[in-house]
Amino acid sequence: MKKTLLKRTLLVSALTVMLLGAGLTAASWYLLDYALRPGNRGFDTERAWHEMDSVYPGLRAWHDSLSRAGAWHDTTLTALDGTSLHAFYSPAPQPTRRTVLLVHGYTDCGVRMTHLARMYREEFSMNILVPDLRHAGTSGGDHIGMGWEDVDDLLLWSYMLPDIFGDSVSVVVHGVSMGAAATMMLSASPDQPSYIQMYVEDCGFTGVYEQFRKELREQFSLPAFPLLPCASELCRLRFGWKFEDASPLKLIRKSRGPMLFIHGTADTYVPFSMGEELFEAHPGPKARWWVDDATHARSYQKDPKGYARIVGNFLRNERL
């Protein structure tokens, strides 16, 4: 009798563990798809142009005038894993070595960086190159890389810059949100070319794990454990990296070159406190601009003249 009861107890326990494990795996799979394979907003470039032109009037006309003049170009490259990636670029009004590589955010595309592209080209007389990151715009890829997978792609784009704009380029990398995270992680890469001189990060997160933990709590009222560690391991199995790998806060301590930090004090999506942490962790030289009452990725919209002034001063001070 006791042996039979013990067997039943063990069987029930084993089935319970199996069911819990299956449920946890299914939930982790859903979380991964929810985060890395969201809707098609990032692919809808026409919607992006419409929205950008409504916020920054004349932006589409600026693009169209450059296109008619033959000063707006599309280009592609093939990533190390065979993914086809797209970017657009435009040379400065006058020949120059000064160049910016602009990196867009989560579920965005290169079109949503054209307000900054216009600033750099027209106000600073610089060459611009703006990639569509993986799973965005007209680039390939079956999932978003959260900045981590984008570092190798950005390196490839940076290697192309001398071929596009001339051998003696001098480059600033400027990223917003997830693009800022990619920019910070790129800044620590030993493989980046020497002509990348400096970086601007606007409202980047400290790490993918920390950002997802926040979203789990706020969107689903769920604790990080055990779902997030399981999803991170599943990400490693499916895509080859873990959430903990993508940590600008860890990597920025190895950063090369000056960095300007921009963050809105009213940012709740990527909390303002993350910007403060990142600034303190950078070994320098560095500068910061905390934008009063600006929400996530809205610092330029909040104060475009101030944004241009701060970025322009940083470029001059660091002698780009």
Rosetta silent file (secondary structure, phi, psi, omega in degrees, C-alpha in Angstrom):
SEQUENCE: MKKTLLKRTLLVSALTVMLLGAGLTAASWYLLDYALRPGNRGFDTERAWHEMDSVYPGLRAWHDSLSRAGAWHDTTLTALDGTSLHAFYSPAPQPTRRTVLLVHGYTDCGVRMTHLARMYREEFSMNILVPDLRHAGTSGGDHIGMGWEDVDDLLLWSYMLPDIFGDSVSVVVHGVSMGAAATMMLSASPDQPSYIQMYVEDCGFTGVYEQFRKELREQFSLPAFPLLPCASELCRLRFGWKFEDASPLKLIRKSRGPMLFIHGTADTYVPFSMGEELFEAHPGPKARWWVDDATHARSYQKDPKGYARIVGNFLRNERL
SCORE:     score description
SCORE:     0.000 S_00000001
   1 L     0.000  -47.054 -179.617    0.000    0.000    0.000 S_00000001
   2 H   -65.024  -37.534  179.042    2.763    2.423    0.971 S_00000001
   3 H   -65.970  -41.198  179.174    4.759    1.540   -2.182 S_00000001
   4 H   -63.416  -42.722  178.782    1.708    2.139   -4.381 S_00000001
   5 H   -64.129  -39.633  179.758    1.069    5.502   -2.711 S_00000001
   6 H   -64.573  -42.237  179.302    4.726    6.445   -3.135 S_00000001
   7 H   -62.705  -43.330  179.380    4.639    5.538   -6.837 S_00000001
   8 H   -63.435  -41.507  179.368    1.505    7.599   -7.359 S_00000001
   9 H   -62.403  -43.877  179.165    3.042   10.538   -5.533 S_00000001
  10 H   -65.024  -38.987  179.774    6.203   10.331   -7.628 S_00000001
  11 H   -64.779  -46.323  178.711    4.167   10.044  -10.821 S_00000001
  12 H   -62.038  -41.691  179.360    2.016   13.039   -9.945 S_00000001
  13 H   -63.366  -43.392  179.982    5.113   15.018   -8.995 S_00000001
  14 H   -64.138  -44.017  178.433    6.860   14.119  -12.247 S_00000001
  15 H   -63.578  -38.497  178.660    3.803   15.034  -14.305 S_00000001
  16 H   -63.278  -44.655  179.067    3.475   18.307  -12.414 S_00000001
  17 H   -62.594  -42.165  179.929    7.111   19.178  -13.073 S_00000001
  18 H   -63.376  -42.754 -179.912    6.707   18.269  -16.754 S_00000001
  19 H   -66.395  -42.182  177.724    3.588   20.398  -17.092 S_00000001
  20 H   -63.755  -41.318  178.591    5.199   23.325  -15.297 S_00000001
  21 H   -64.264  -42.566  178.666    8.280   22.992  -17.489 S_00000001
  22 H   -64.499  -40.992  178.872    6.196   22.839  -20.650 S_00000001
  23 H   -64.557  -41.813  179.534    4.180   25.842  -19.530 S_00000001
  24 H   -65.253  -40.635  178.031    7.306   27.814  -18.686 S_00000001
  25 H   -64.194  -43.287  178.993    8.857   26.951  -22.057 S_00000001
  26 H   -63.410  -42.229  179.062    5.699   27.974  -23.899 S_00000001
  27 H   -65.504  -38.043  179.400    5.508   31.242  -21.975 S_00000001
  28 H   -67.612  -39.047  177.620    9.197   31.917  -22.668 S_00000001
  29 H   -62.700  -43.585  178.585    8.707   31.212  -26.370 S_00000001
  30 H   -62.587  -44.706 -179.836    5.782   33.648  -26.429 S_00000001
  31 H   -60.599  -41.385 -178.993    7.802   36.297  -24.603 S_00000001
  32 H   -64.738  -44.553  177.611   10.672   35.931  -27.056 S_00000001
  33 H   -66.786  -38.496  179.400    8.397   36.305  -30.070 S_00000001
  34 H   -61.056  -40.164 -175.947    6.545   39.170  -28.402 S_00000001
  35 H   -84.931  -41.204 -171.483    9.792   41.053  -27.809 S_00000001
  36 H  -103.381  -11.190  176.229   11.902   40.135  -30.856 S_00000001
  37 L  -133.000   60.543 -179.000    9.211   39.539  -33.479 S_00000001
  38 L   -75.671 -167.065 -178.340    6.631   42.248  -32.825 S_00000001
  39 L   -62.797 -174.598 -169.722    4.247   43.754  -35.392 S_00000001
  40 L   -93.269   18.170 -178.159    5.269   45.257  -38.706 S_00000001
  41 H   -53.239  -41.370 -177.413    5.634   48.910  -37.620 S_00000001
  42 H   -68.646  -17.954  179.140    9.335   48.833  -38.386 S_00000001
  43 H   -91.244  -16.536 -172.929    8.697   47.668  -41.962 S_00000001
  44 L   -85.297   80.770 -176.330    6.097   50.318  -42.804 S_00000001
  45 H   -69.592  -31.793  179.239    8.391   52.981  -44.257 S_00000001
  46 H   -66.907  -41.866  175.540    5.551   54.919  -45.877 S_00000001
  47 H   -62.319  -39.387  179.565    3.800   55.262  -42.532 S_00000001
  48 H   -61.612  -44.400  178.586    7.140   56.292  -41.023 S_00000001
  49 H   -61.566  -44.116 -179.495    7.564   59.058  -43.621 S_00000001
  50 H   -60.600  -46.415 -177.967    4.014   60.295  -43.019 S_00000001
  51 H   -68.764  -40.662  179.491    4.467   60.408  -39.250 S_00000001
  52 H   -65.612  -40.666 -179.451    7.914   61.996  -39.397 S_00000001
  53 H   -68.737  -28.214  177.942    6.740   64.670  -41.832 S_00000001
  54 H   -74.285  -31.395  178.877    3.784   65.485  -39.593 S_00000001
  55 H   -83.354  -38.073 -178.835    6.055   65.982  -36.586 S_00000001
  56 L  -122.696   82.432 -174.542    8.863   67.697  -38.516 S_00000001
  57 L   -54.270  138.060  179.417    7.208   69.574  -41.406 S_00000001
  58 L    91.569   -4.077 -177.057    9.234   69.694  -44.606 S_00000001
  59 H   -66.503  -43.208  179.435   11.213   66.541  -43.872 S_00000001
  60 H   -67.114  -39.145  178.102    9.742   64.611  -46.804 S_00000001
  61 H   -64.079  -37.484  176.011   10.267   67.590  -49.128 S_00000001
  62 H   -60.329  -47.365  178.119   13.899   67.752  -47.987 S_00000001
  63 H   -60.840  -45.047 -177.139   14.346   64.085  -48.853 S_00000001
  64 H   -64.515  -37.434  179.818   12.599   64.482  -52.207 S_00000001
  65 H   -66.835  -38.644  176.651   14.763   67.441  -53.182 S_00000001
  66 H   -66.514  -38.546  178.565   17.934   65.471  -52.440 S_00000001
  67 H   -62.619  -44.973 -179.577   16.580   62.533  -54.429 S_00000001
  68 H   -64.215  -32.176 -179.740   15.836   64.738  -57.458 S_00000001
  69 L   -82.940   -0.601 -178.446   19.342   66.207  -57.220 S_00000001
  70 L    72.882   25.041 -177.090   20.899   62.730  -57.153 S_00000001
  71 L  -109.903   12.326  178.043   22.193   63.292  -53.624 S_00000001
  72 L  -127.229  124.978 -171.423   20.180   60.549  -51.895 S_00000001
  73 E  -132.687  152.648  171.828   21.250   56.965  -52.393 S_00000001
  74 E  -108.547  146.493  176.326   20.359   53.429  -51.307 S_00000001
  75 E  -147.575  161.922  179.699   22.927   50.745  -50.687 S_00000001
  76 E  -136.670  160.554  169.127   23.025   47.205  -49.331 S_00000001
  77 E  -145.200  165.474  178.334   25.476   44.786  -47.793 S_00000001
  78 E  -107.813  120.863 -178.610   25.403   41.144  -46.793 S_00000001
  79 L   -68.281  171.126 -176.490   25.877   40.451  -43.083 S_00000001
  80 L   -61.783  -27.538  179.472   28.158   37.724  -41.784 S_00000001
  81 L   -95.277   10.164  178.102   25.214   35.323  -41.493 S_00000001
  82 L    92.544   -3.032  179.977   23.990   36.060  -45.032 S_00000001
  83 L   -69.644  134.602  176.954   21.266   38.557  -44.067 S_00000001
  84 E   -84.649  127.460 -177.049   20.727   41.347  -46.600 S_00000001
  85 E  -121.127  143.890 -176.414   20.883   44.786  -44.964 S_00000001
  86 E  -116.971  150.183  171.928   19.851   48.161  -46.389 S_00000001
  87 E  -148.979  157.662  167.667   20.920   51.738  -45.701 S_00000001
  88 E  -115.581  154.530  179.792   20.466   55.142  -47.269 S_00000001
  89 E  -147.510  160.098  177.054   23.167   57.787  -47.448 S_00000001
  90 E  -148.894  130.806  175.594   23.773   61.317  -48.631 S_00000001
  91 L   -72.733  157.005  177.838   27.034   63.218  -49.033 S_00000001
  92 L   -63.876  160.604  178.873   27.421   66.602  -47.390 S_00000001
  93 L   -55.640  -33.461  175.440   26.666   69.740  -49.453 S_00000001
  94 L  -126.622  148.256 -178.279   30.446   70.212  -49.817 S_00000001
  95 L   -54.410  133.664 -178.780   33.126   67.495  -49.745 S_00000001
  96 L  -155.563  156.398  174.334   34.143   66.685  -46.161 S_00000001
  97 L   -88.596  -15.012 -175.620   35.601   63.879  -44.113 S_00000001
  98 E   -73.115  123.276 -170.542   33.084   64.507  -41.288 S_00000001
  99 E  -140.367  144.225  174.849   30.521   61.698  -41.290 S_00000001
 100 E  -120.046  137.834  171.335   27.724   60.427  -39.059 S_00000001
 101 E  -108.137  111.156 -174.969   26.425   56.868  -38.765 S_00000001
 102 E  -100.286  136.102 -172.106   22.876   57.102  -37.380 S_00000001
 103 E  -125.767  118.564 -174.536   21.285   54.114  -35.600 S_00000001
 104 L   -81.405  175.200 -174.088   17.527   53.859  -35.078 S_00000001
 105 L   -99.235 -172.568 -176.232   15.535   52.395  -32.207 S_00000001
 106 L   -62.769  130.971 -177.740   13.310   49.429  -31.396 S_00000001
 107 L    57.424   17.465  173.930   10.510   48.745  -33.963 S_00000001
 108 L  -101.997 -171.196  175.075   11.702   51.806  -35.905 S_00000001
 109 L  -149.113  177.177 -176.309   13.562   52.063  -39.207 S_00000001
 110 H   -59.067  -32.229  179.897   16.073   54.392  -40.807 S_00000001
 111 H   -56.452  -34.303 -177.416   13.326   56.766  -41.963 S_00000001
 112 H   -77.009    5.753  172.780   12.617   57.615  -38.325 S_00000001
 113 H  -110.759    7.367 -174.479   16.144   59.029  -38.023 S_00000001
 114 H   -70.071  -23.960  174.631   15.778   61.475  -40.920 S_00000001
 115 H   -63.412  -38.431  177.057   15.183   64.454  -38.608 S_00000001
 116 H   -76.703  -32.907  175.462   18.673   63.884  -37.204 S_00000001
 117 H   -60.541  -43.289  178.249   20.027   63.120  -40.677 S_00000001
 118 H   -63.449  -41.345  178.571   18.771   66.535  -41.796 S_00000001
 119 H   -59.291  -49.024 -176.482   20.355   68.175  -38.747 S_00000001
 120 H   -66.446  -41.001 -176.601   23.763   66.626  -39.400 S_00000001
 121 H   -74.298  -46.424 -171.724   23.755   67.288  -43.148 S_00000001
 122 H   -87.384  -36.798 -178.204   22.270   70.763  -43.257 S_00000001
 123 H   -89.916  -31.416 -177.763   23.380   72.292  -39.938 S_00000001
 124 H  -109.892   -2.117  178.536   26.751   70.565  -39.521 S_00000001
 125 L    54.848   52.005 -177.382   27.574   69.979  -43.239 S_00000001
 126 L  -118.766  153.274  169.672   28.306   66.294  -42.679 S_00000001
 127 E   -68.745  148.697  178.965   27.944   63.100  -44.682 S_00000001
 128 E  -129.713  142.077  168.876   25.160   60.814  -43.413 S_00000001
 129 E  -137.244  128.661 -175.060   24.584   57.069  -43.518 S_00000001
 130 E  -130.033  105.238  178.567   21.483   55.566  -41.925 S_00000001
 131 E   -79.387  152.381  158.895   21.026   51.765  -41.880 S_00000001
 132 E   -86.989  119.588  179.035   17.825   49.826  -41.454 S_00000001
 133 L   -70.450  176.973 -179.353   18.724   47.408  -38.672 S_00000001
 134 L   -56.888  140.793  175.945   17.715   43.753  -38.770 S_00000001
 135 L    60.920   39.384 -178.445   14.004   43.051  -39.109 S_00000001
 136 L  -153.794  151.906  178.031   13.328   46.707  -39.964 S_00000001
 137 L    54.892 -127.814  177.868   12.752   48.882  -43.011 S_00000001
 138 L  -107.828   16.249  172.566   13.887   47.025  -46.123 S_00000001
 139 L   -81.278  159.662  176.844   16.575   44.991  -44.358 S_00000001
 140 L   -86.823 -163.546 -177.935   16.235   41.257  -43.874 S_00000001
 141 L   104.244  140.816 -175.649   16.349   39.226  -40.688 S_00000001
 142 L  -102.098    6.306  177.474   13.626   37.311  -38.901 S_00000001
 143 L  -162.465  160.860  177.826   13.926   39.011  -35.516 S_00000001
 144 L   -79.407  138.664 -176.094   15.110   42.191  -33.801 S_00000001
 145 L   -91.218   -1.483  177.525   18.678   42.021  -32.465 S_00000001
 146 L    55.459   28.729  179.965   18.139   44.429  -29.518 S_00000001
 147 L    88.331  -33.232 -175.866   21.375   46.212  -30.351 S_00000001
 148 L   -68.765  -52.163  178.991   23.516   43.169  -29.566 S_00000001
 149 L   -70.895  -19.385 -176.849   23.317   41.491  -32.967 S_00000001
 150 H   -77.039  -18.245 -177.571   23.464   44.911  -34.618 S_00000001
 151 H   -60.463  -47.840  179.441   27.019   45.629  -33.450 S_00000001
 152 H   -62.697  -37.239  178.016   28.613   43.337  -36.047 S_00000001
 153 H   -66.084  -41.746  178.423   26.359   44.817  -38.736 S_00000001
 154 H   -64.449  -35.218  174.893   27.322   48.363  -37.732 S_00000001
 155 H   -60.342  -43.065  178.522   30.965   47.392  -37.942 S_00000001
 156 H   -62.856  -42.566  176.958   30.385   46.279  -41.529 S_00000001
 157 H   -62.100  -40.512 -179.085   28.656   49.565  -42.330 S_00000001
 158 H   -65.116  -34.837  178.341   31.529   51.485  -40.761 S_00000001
 159 H   -65.749  -25.517 -179.251   34.038   49.591  -42.910 S_00000001
 160 H   -80.060  -18.378 -171.405   32.115   50.778  -46.012 S_00000001
 161 H   -58.116  -42.471  177.860   32.248   54.484  -45.130 S_00000001
 162 H   -62.208  -33.819  178.223   35.637   55.229  -46.756 S_00000001
 163 H   -68.022  -32.087 -177.241   34.417   53.619  -49.998 S_00000001
 164 H   -83.284  -45.222 -170.070   31.291   55.789  -49.958 S_00000001
 165 H  -112.905   -4.280 -179.253   32.644   59.142  -48.754 S_00000001
 166 L   118.086  155.586 -170.421   36.406   58.970  -49.273 S_00000001
 167 L   -64.840  -26.226 -171.029   39.398   57.405  -47.584 S_00000001
 168 L  -105.297   44.764 -178.929   39.890   59.975  -44.820 S_00000001
 169 L   -68.696  151.943  172.566   36.516   59.883  -43.065 S_00000001
 170 E  -128.753  120.389 -160.749   36.130   60.976  -39.448 S_00000001
 171 E  -119.606  138.009  164.880   33.033   59.408  -37.917 S_00000001
 172 E  -112.849  136.422  174.920   30.590   59.944  -35.067 S_00000001
 173 E  -103.076  125.995 -175.089   28.091   57.167  -34.300 S_00000001
 174 E  -127.609  115.940 -178.558   24.764   58.499  -33.013 S_00000001
 175 E  -122.264  151.936  178.629   22.074   56.117  -31.763 S_00000001
 176 E  -121.748  131.197  176.517   18.632   56.550  -30.228 S_00000001
 177 L    59.004 -118.314  177.759   17.030   54.097  -27.736 S_00000001
 178 H   -59.566  -34.816  175.544   17.935   50.563  -28.897 S_00000001
 179 H   -64.245  -31.518  175.497   20.239   52.241  -31.405 S_00000001
 180 H   -69.558  -38.282  175.698   21.916   54.010  -28.504 S_00000001
 181 H   -61.106  -44.118  177.352   22.433   50.647  -26.796 S_00000001
 182 H   -61.773  -40.915  179.726   24.032   49.349  -30.001 S_00000001
 183 H   -61.604  -44.186  179.790   26.197   52.485  -30.180 S_00000001
 184 H   -65.178  -40.493  179.523   27.463   51.993  -26.624 S_00000001
 185 H   -69.635  -36.800  175.050   28.246   48.326  -27.215 S_00000001
 186 H   -60.500  -37.161 -176.555   29.966   49.201  -30.500 S_00000001
 187 L   -62.863  -18.312  179.530   32.121   51.723  -28.634 S_00000001
 188 L   -96.237   -2.817 -175.083   33.686   48.849  -26.687 S_00000001
 189 L   -75.906  130.322  176.044   34.493   46.739  -29.745 S_00000001
 190 L   -74.427   -8.684 -176.322   38.197   46.206  -30.479 S_00000001
 191 L   -93.622   -2.462 -178.455   37.259   45.644  -34.136 S_00000001
 192 L   -72.449  147.080 -179.154   35.991   49.140  -34.864 S_00000001
 193 L   -70.927  155.654 -175.332   38.055   51.224  -37.286 S_00000001
 194 L   -67.973  -19.616 -178.533   40.238   54.017  -35.953 S_00000001
 195 L   -79.992   -5.013  166.494   38.297   56.669  -37.871 S_00000001
 196 E   -75.798  112.977 -170.129   35.307   56.258  -35.540 S_00000001
 197 E   -99.150  -30.403 -173.087   36.135   59.185  -33.288 S_00000001
 198 E  -164.059  174.284 -171.657   33.174   59.615  -30.923 S_00000001
 199 E  -141.846  148.024  170.875   29.641   58.597  -29.988 S_00000001
 200 E  -125.624  122.367  176.651   26.287   60.101  -29.105 S_00000001
 201 E  -116.139  126.246 -177.369   23.841   57.934  -27.179 S_00000001
 202 E  -117.123  107.815  174.254   20.282   59.198  -26.754 S_00000001
 203 L    58.943   42.872  175.427   18.114   57.371  -24.162 S_00000001
 204 L   -79.967  154.388 -179.976   19.781   53.968  -24.356 S_00000001
 205 L   -88.990  159.418 -179.335   19.019   51.201  -21.839 S_00000001
 206 L   -74.072  -29.321  179.908   21.529   49.683  -19.432 S_00000001
 207 L  -173.967  153.132  178.838   20.835   46.121  -20.570 S_00000001
 208 H   -63.857  -42.121 -179.358   18.306   43.928  -22.350 S_00000001
 209 H   -60.457  -45.481 -178.153   17.711   41.851  -19.225 S_00000001
 210 H   -65.922  -39.017  179.887   17.017   44.958  -17.141 S_00000001
 211 H   -68.527  -42.285  178.591   14.731   46.463  -19.788 S_00000001
 212 H   -67.732  -35.914  176.954   12.744   43.254  -20.230 S_00000001
 213 H   -60.131  -43.344  177.963   12.465   42.848  -16.446 S_00000001
 214 H   -62.437  -44.630 -178.579   10.921   46.318  -16.268 S_00000001
 215 H   -67.414  -36.598  175.824    8.495   45.551  -19.109 S_00000001
 216 H   -59.427  -43.654 -178.873    7.458   42.246  -17.535 S_00000001
 217 H   -68.362  -44.911 -173.148    6.590   44.038  -14.350 S_00000001
 218 H   -80.141  -38.249 -176.458    4.793   46.984  -15.954 S_00000001
 219 H   -87.104  -34.211 -172.696    2.988   45.270  -18.837 S_00000001
 220 H  -120.759   -2.809 -177.651    2.200   41.869  -17.336 S_00000001
 221 L    55.212   41.382 -178.461    2.633   42.344  -13.567 S_00000001
 222 L  -116.953  145.720  174.393    5.044   39.402  -13.547 S_00000001
 223 L   -76.340  162.601 -179.433    8.317   38.928  -11.668 S_00000001
 224 L   -66.708  -39.942 -176.962   11.498   38.277  -13.621 S_00000001
 225 L   -94.998  134.217    7.246   12.018   34.807  -12.165 S_00000001
 226 L  -100.105    0.847 -171.201   11.587   32.201  -13.551 S_00000001
 227 H   -64.769  -45.816 -173.992   10.306   33.460  -16.906 S_00000001
 228 H   -67.693  -44.613  175.598   13.127   35.825  -17.861 S_00000001
 229 H   -60.121  -38.104  178.725   16.054   33.436  -17.206 S_00000001
 230 H   -66.467  -43.477  178.698   14.204   30.742  -19.159 S_00000001
 231 H   -64.586  -36.003  177.812   13.487   33.128  -22.057 S_00000001
 232 H   -63.919  -43.119  177.939   17.112   34.226  -22.043 S_00000001
 233 H   -66.468  -38.009  177.754   18.299   30.631  -22.338 S_00000001
 234 H   -65.295  -36.376  176.202   15.755   30.014  -25.092 S_00000001
 235 H   -61.991  -38.915  177.784   17.111   33.086  -26.893 S_00000001
 236 H   -63.044  -41.984 -178.639   20.565   31.509  -26.746 S_00000001
 237 H   -70.183  -37.181 -177.158   19.253   28.300  -28.276 S_00000001
 238 H   -84.079  -40.748 -169.900   17.241   30.031  -30.996 S_00000001
 239 H  -122.801   -6.563  172.728   19.399   33.038  -31.840 S_00000001
 240 L    91.640    9.944  177.947   22.809   32.436  -30.274 S_00000001
 241 L  -148.198  157.332  179.081   22.859   35.075  -27.515 S_00000001
 242 L  -109.128  155.589  179.441   21.490   35.632  -24.032 S_00000001
 243 H   -54.665  -38.738 -176.987   19.801   38.723  -22.638 S_00000001
 244 H   -66.178  -23.808  178.610   22.669   39.165  -20.193 S_00000001
 245 H   -64.122  -39.057 -173.530   25.149   39.433  -23.091 S_00000001
 246 L   -84.673   76.538 -174.399   23.524   42.628  -24.359 S_00000001
 247 L  -126.814   90.742  174.400   24.639   44.895  -21.535 S_00000001
 248 H   -54.883  -34.477 -177.798   25.766   48.412  -22.455 S_00000001
 249 H   -62.041  -37.847  177.672   26.345   49.070  -18.741 S_00000001
 250 H   -74.756  -45.183 -172.375   29.020   46.344  -18.597 S_00000001
 251 H   -74.816  -27.415 -175.577   30.575   47.036  -21.975 S_00000001
 252 H   -64.807  -19.676  176.996   30.702   50.808  -21.730 S_00000001
 253 H   -66.381  -17.157  177.262   33.487   50.486  -19.163 S_00000001
 254 H  -104.234   12.973 -172.923   35.668   49.398  -22.115 S_00000001
 255 L   -61.602  142.625  175.437   34.440   52.211  -24.352 S_00000001
 256 L  -107.699  129.602  173.336   36.820   53.889  -26.769 S_00000001
 257 L    93.513  159.702  179.665   36.418   57.576  -27.504 S_00000001
 258 L   -65.111  150.443  179.893   34.376   60.494  -26.150 S_00000001
 259 E  -139.831  135.141  173.673   30.640   60.026  -25.644 S_00000001
 260 E  -100.944  128.412  179.433   27.732   62.432  -25.308 S_00000001
 261 E  -105.935  128.375  177.061   24.809   61.172  -23.183 S_00000001
 262 E  -126.324  133.935  178.838   21.293   62.536  -23.801 S_00000001
 263 E  -157.620  137.067  176.092   18.230   61.500  -21.794 S_00000001
 264 E   -78.619  136.379 -178.162   14.844   62.992  -21.018 S_00000001
 265 L   -71.681  -17.617  178.935   14.119   63.409  -17.332 S_00000001
 266 L   -99.808   13.862  179.597   10.481   62.353  -17.917 S_00000001
 267 L   -73.081  119.322  176.283   11.447   59.135  -19.724 S_00000001
 268 L  -110.641  -14.753  179.035    9.632   56.206  -18.136 S_00000001
 269 L   -73.896  -55.303  165.579   10.071   53.689  -20.980 S_00000001
 270 L  -109.249  100.065 -168.682   13.858   53.641  -20.603 S_00000001
 271 L   -54.393  142.294  178.436   14.039   55.219  -17.148 S_00000001
 272 H   -52.230  -34.014 -179.979   16.089   58.364  -16.733 S_00000001
 273 H   -59.862  -29.080  177.040   18.014   56.583  -13.959 S_00000001
 274 H   -65.189  -40.433  177.411   19.495   54.281  -16.620 S_00000001
 275 H   -60.746  -40.984  178.792   20.992   57.286  -18.360 S_00000001
 276 H   -64.585  -42.637  178.170   22.569   58.421  -15.117 S_00000001
 277 H   -59.884  -45.174 -177.732   24.027   54.945  -14.490 S_00000001
 278 H   -65.064  -41.647  178.822   25.509   54.778  -17.964 S_00000001
 279 H   -60.796  -44.846 -179.147   27.048   58.218  -17.718 S_00000001
 280 H   -65.467  -30.741 -176.136   28.733   57.363  -14.427 S_00000001
 281 H   -78.939  -23.891 -177.901   30.054   54.072  -15.829 S_00000001
 282 L   -68.611  132.601 -175.499   31.726   55.573  -18.887 S_00000001
 283 L   -74.051   -8.936  176.870   35.469   56.045  -18.293 S_00000001
 284 L    88.911  166.430   -1.476   35.496   59.364  -20.194 S_00000001
 285 L   -66.580  154.438 -174.669   35.925   61.808  -21.820 S_00000001
 286 E  -158.339  162.269  174.985   32.186   62.422  -21.765 S_00000001
 287 E  -144.330  162.656 -178.961   29.432   65.010  -21.662 S_00000001
 288 E  -142.658  153.075  173.232   25.747   64.888  -20.770 S_00000001
 289 E  -141.828  106.631  176.709   22.517   66.713  -21.473 S_00000001
 290 E   -93.583  117.770 -170.330   19.509   65.839  -19.331 S_00000001
 291 E   -94.574  112.578 -176.332   16.452   67.278  -21.082 S_00000001
 292 L   -58.254  128.348  172.547   13.828   68.559  -18.666 S_00000001
 293 L    67.104    9.168  177.096   10.366   66.990  -19.095 S_00000001
 294 L   -82.235  134.677  176.239   11.298   65.099  -22.279 S_00000001
 295 L   -88.184 -170.528 -170.428    9.771   61.629  -22.605 S_00000001
 296 L   -63.126  126.426  176.568   11.357   58.659  -24.358 S_00000001
 297 L    58.460   27.770 -178.674   13.235   59.536  -27.567 S_00000001
 298 L  -119.373   18.196 -178.842   11.616   62.989  -27.613 S_00000001
 299 H   -66.216  -41.828  177.660   14.562   65.163  -26.617 S_00000001
 300 H   -65.824  -44.215  179.376   15.015   66.527  -30.144 S_00000001
 301 H   -62.330  -36.632 -179.660   11.282   67.105  -30.530 S_00000001
 302 H   -66.731  -40.640 -175.227   11.201   68.846  -27.151 S_00000001
 303 L  -150.770   77.238 -176.679   14.054   71.240  -27.966 S_00000001
 304 H   -62.351  -38.417  179.562   15.446   70.932  -31.515 S_00000001
 305 H   -67.754  -41.162  177.227   17.589   74.066  -31.279 S_00000001
 306 H   -64.688  -39.363  179.470   19.013   72.976  -27.943 S_00000001
 307 H   -60.578  -49.684 -179.661   19.666   69.494  -29.318 S_00000001
 308 H   -62.679  -38.581  179.746   21.585   70.870  -32.295 S_00000001
 309 H   -64.259  -46.473 -178.144   23.530   73.242  -30.051 S_00000001
 310 H   -64.704  -46.908 -179.715   24.552   70.517  -27.591 S_00000001
 311 H   -64.987  -43.151  179.234   25.545   68.037  -30.292 S_00000001
 312 H   -61.161  -42.530  177.467   27.364   70.739  -32.280 S_00000001
 313 H   -62.729  -39.725  179.269   29.314   71.839  -29.220 S_00000001
 314 H   -62.920  -45.154  179.343   30.275   68.237  -28.478 S_00000001
 315 H   -61.460  -42.178  179.637   31.563   67.716  -32.015 S_00000001
 316 H   -68.229  -44.258 -178.545   33.602   70.935  -31.865 S_00000001
 317 H   -62.649  -33.447 -178.018   34.974   70.272  -28.389 S_00000001
 318 L   -96.305    4.507  171.454   36.097   66.802  -29.398 S_00000001
 319 L    62.325   48.155  173.189   37.453   68.088  -32.739 S_00000001
 320 L   -72.285    0.000    0.000   35.526   65.960  -35.182 S_00000001
